[in-house]
Amino acid sequence: MIDSDRSLSTERVLALARLAPFQILSAEELSLIALAGSEEVISRGTVLVAAGEQPSALHVPLSGELELSLAGARGSTAENPARAAALALLGEVPLVADLVAPAGTGLLVVPQDALVALLEEHGQLCRNLLGALAARLRAWGGGRGPTFRVSRGPLSTQSDLFSRMLVFRKLLGPGGGGMTAVARLARVARELRLEPGATITPSSDQADVLVLTQGSLRFLRTDGTEHLARAGEVVGLVEAIVGVAFATEAAALVPTTMLAVSAAELAQAVEDEDLLSLALVRGFAAELAAVTGASPPSFPEQDISKDVT
């Protein structure tokens, strides 16, 4: 039940404002989330989420601190436990450790379905949250190249609209942005084909977001190191959402095919299609949960030698 008491609402908003990635939201947006939950006080140590399970609610500490416990050992290499659990909730991925509330902990508990409903109903709130996740993911990655892997291997390289829709369906995930968003991205995407040795500078070529469907690209980082992007990976998506250029030059190692979308086209699609924003929130949160150690990665590392021989 929504609690309309102003003082309680203020306390909840302040607690949410201390929890990344929600701290970037306005007070009005935080109030929407705060009033969708209820308060609980833990009288004894309670496992809120068991290791290997997905959180079913957002747990925001009002008093005390949450803990992560793995095989009976408190503590974890993951970031702040409440933040780690929030990322797992948004990304719909399991936690690697038990989320524990010690005795005396006061919590704001927002059920997952209530939070998702708010994101679906309030498009600007969802876009603001997406921007916060993108900025954090970019800062964590340090310009390391592709943002995340959407497939274990090559995707469809057919040029017809239906085949392109299948590619973007994988990008947006199960139940992702809806077929309207998928069809829109598929229509505006351009197919690029590179022979071995050919180069591309995404931002200069109006190809800010690349979905590699076949082959591989070698990117040169600003620090002089290299990163190999393979079929099934997405390049430049985080940068496009944040609004910065991804200008690193890349060279094809083998015959390579990709679908390219400009940052302007993506920004317009995100603005117009609320379900697209929600799908990207899920993807970015899941990636952040993986890179910060809160959740296992969606896809294991694979042998890449076949791409460079």
N, C-alpha and C positions, 0 to 999 in steps of 0.2 A: 504494500500500500504506500502511496506517495505521502511523505511527511511534509506538511506545509509550514512547520515551525521555522521562522526566519533564522533564529540563532543556530539551530541544528543544520539548516541548509548552508549557512556561512562556514561552519566548521567543516562540513563535507567538501565544499568548494575549495577551501584552503588545503585540505588533504590531497585532493585531486591535483591542485596546482603544484604540489611537490613531487608528483609522480610523472616521470617521462613515459610516453610522449605527450601526455595530456596537458602539460604545463603551458603549451603554446596556445591553447584554446582560450577564447574570451571568457569572462566571468559568466556571461549569459549561457554560453555553450556548456561550461562546466556545471552550471546549475541544472541544466536539462539532465545531465548524467547523474548528478548528485541526488536529484529528486526521484530518479527511477530505481533507487536502491533502498535498502533498509539497514539498520544498525544491529550488530551483534557484539556481545562481549564474551570472550572465551574464558571459561572458568578453569580449564585445564588444558594441557598441551593437546592440540587437535591437529590431525593431518587434514588439511583443507583439500589438497590435491595429491594423489599418490603418484609416485614415479611411474612414468610410462603412460599416464593418462592425460587427457586434455582438460584444462580448466573449464568448468561450466559456469563460472561467474568471475567478475572482476572483484578482487579483494584489495581494498584500500585501507591501510592502517590509519586509524584515528588516534590511537594511543598504543605504545609498544611497537615492536618491529617483528616482521615475519622472518622465518628462517628456512633455509634449504637443507635437507638432510638426506644423505645418500648412504645406504647400508648402515644406518645408525650413527653415522658421523656427521655432526652438524657442520654447516659451512659448505661452501662450494666455490669453484672457480668462476661461476656465473656472476653476472652483475647483481645489483640490488634485487633481492628475492621478489619483492612486490612488483618491480619493473619487469623482471624475467617472466613472472607469471602473467602479467598483462600482455606481454608480447606473444606468449604462447596462446593466450585466449584470442587475441585479435587474429593471429595467424592460423588458428585452429590446428595446432600441433601439440604433441605431448611434452611434458616436462621431463627432464632427465633425473630429477630428484624429488623427494617429498616436499611439498610446501607445508610448513608447520607454523601454527600460531601458538606461542607460549601462553601460559595462564595469565590472565589480566589484559590480554590484547583486545583493544576495541577496533572493530572493523566496519567499514561501509561495504556492503555486499550488493553488487549490481548484477543480476542474472544475465547470462550471455544473450538470451533472446531479447531482453529489454534493451541492451546496448546495441545490438544489431538493428533493432527496429528504429532506434534513434538515428543511427547512421543512414538507414534507408530513407527516413522521412526528412532529414535535414541535410541536404546536399552540401551546403557550405561547411557545416561541421565536419562532414566526412572528408571534404577536400582539404580542410585545414589540418586534419589529423594525418592525411596522406602526405602533405608537405612536411610535417614534423618527422614522420618516419623516413621520408626520402633524405632529408637533411642529415639525420642521424646515421643512416646507412652510408651515405656518401662520406661523412666524416670518419666513420669506422673503417671503411674500405680504403681510404686514402688514394682514390683514383686507381684502384687495382685492376680496373677493366670491367668485364661483364658483371652485371649485378647479381644474376642468379641463373641457375640451370632449370629449364622447363621440360627437358626430355633427356633420356639416357643416351640418345643417339640421333641420327638424322631424322628430319621431319619431311613432310611431303614437299617435293620440289615441282609439283604440277603448277601451272600458271593460271588455271581456271579459278573463278571466284570461290567455288565450294572448297577446293583444296586449300586456298588461302584462309578460309574461315576455320578449317580444321587446325591450322597452325596457330591462329590467334585464340582458338578455343583452349589449346594447351597452355598458352601464355597466361590466360586469365584463370585457369584452374577449373576444377569441377564446380559446377553451379556458379561460375564466375560472373562476368559482367552482363550476362544476358545476350541473346542472339542479336539484338539491335546493335550493341556495341561491337560485337564480333564482326558483324557484316560491315559496319562502318569502317573499322580498321582495315578489313580485308579489301574494301573498295579503294581506299586511298593509298594503300601500300604499293610500292614500286619494287619490281624484281630486279636485283643486281646480280650479275655473274662476273666473276673474276677468274682469269687464268693464273697459273702459278707465277709468282713474281710481281703481279699487278698490285698497285697500292690504292688506298682510299683514305681520305681524311673526312670522317663522317660529317662534321658540322659544315665544312666547306662545300660538301657535295649535297647539302640539304637532305642528308640521310642520318638524322640525329639518333634515331633508334634503329638498331639492326637486330633482326631475328635470324640467326644463322640456321639455315635448313640443311646445308650440306657443306663439307669441307672444313676449313679452319683458317683463322686469321691470327697473325702475330702482331701484337700491339707493343709499342715502345713506350714505357712509362716515362714520366718527367725526370725520374731519378736515374734513368739509363738502363733500368732493368726491363725485362720483357714479360709479357703475359700472353698465353695461348688461349684463344677463344675457339671453341669447337662447336660442331653441329649440335643444336639443342640449347644453345646459350643465347642470352640477350645482352646486347651492348648499348650503353648510353641511356637506358630508361630512367635511372635515378637522376642523372644530370638533366634530362628533359623535364622531369617533374620539378626539380629544384629551380630550373631556369638558367643553367650555366652551360656553356659550350663544351662539348666533348670533342676536342680537336686533335687528339692523338692519331698519328698516322698508323695505318695497319697494312700489312702485306699478306697476300694469299700464299699459303704454302702448297696447296693442292687446288684443283678446280673447285671453286667455292661459290655457293649460291646463297642469297639472303633476301629477306623482305625488309624494305626500308620505309620508315615513316618519319616525317619531319616533326620537329618539336612543336611547331605551330599547329600542325594537324592533330597531334596528340593532345595538346593543351585544349583545343576546341572540343575534342571528343570528351575529355575529362569534365569540362565545364557543362556540356550538354547531357552527358550520360551518367547519372548518379550511380548506377550499378557498376559502371566501369571503375569509378573511384573506389567503391567498396571492394571490388575484386583486387585492385592494386594494393589497397590497405592490407588485405589478407596476405598477398604475396610478399610485400615489404616486411611486414611483421614477422612472418615465418622465416625470412632470410635473416633478419636481425636476431631472432631467437637462436638460430643455428650458429651464426658467427660469434655471438657472445657466450655460447656454451650453455644456454638455457634449454635447448632442444636439439635433438639429433638432426643432421642435415637431411634434406629431402632425397638427395641422390649422393651415393658414395663417390669418392674420387676414382677415376678410371685410368687405365694405361693409355697414354696419348701418343705412344711411339708410332702407331700406325698412321697418324696424321702428318708426321714429319718425315717419313721415309719416302 
